[in-house]
């Protein structure tokens, strides 16, 4: 019996200006079945239908996960993204995606996240099911059919995660859920794990350093504060543990491509 699809109700992170920009598109997210939970974090679908001549440019600062994405009738694998990126919507369109579990890998297909940072490759280079799945997704007329096709395609790849992947997931969860963690030394103490071990796990499993992840998730927190609250730049700087505004502004621009003032102005 086919399991029903379940909506993912967790907070949306990394989507810049989501509160204001969601008027231009509809984002729907679904959790995986238990058997896929080690491989998939969520399935997602974005639809839009803009008036003729109107465009919407969406900027995102995503989590460092692998994605399988169908966009413009092409199925691609997207490696972890190190900075923000933008996507232009015009007319009517749809993007379908699979957000793989953090640090999930498919060694039999030579897919290791750490080797694909900021990289896009055609899915057909790695998966024999790519052409068939592309056709199924293009023909699907509702979310149930889309998720069913994705589940069936990925089911054969489910394997139990190895200890390094689980460790990285635990460490990243600590970074995401504890805004007061601002240094790798603090993470080491909280996790009771040597800094060198943490750095090695992150390099091997993600291709990104723990220091980078700490800075990135502080930017997620900054985006939420600037987008959803009336906090001043000075208040956000202090709340995130920065010693001065200049350092915060430099980090913010590095990750998002804009200054906090420019970001707030676009709300």
SULWO-V66238 format. One record per helix or strand. SS is the DSSP state (A for helix, B for strand). FROM is the first residue (numbers start at 1). TO is the last residue. Records with the same first field share a line. If there is no record, write none. Layout:
SS->FROM-TO / FROM-TO
This chain:
B->6-7 / 15-15 / 26-31 / 40-49 / 55-60 / 67-71 / 74-78 / 85-90 / 92-100 / 106-106 / 111-111 / 120-122
A->18-24 / 34-36 / 107-109 / 113-115 / 123-125 / 130-139 / 143-157 / 163-177 / 184-191 / 195-205 / 210-228 / 233-239 / 245-256 / 260-265
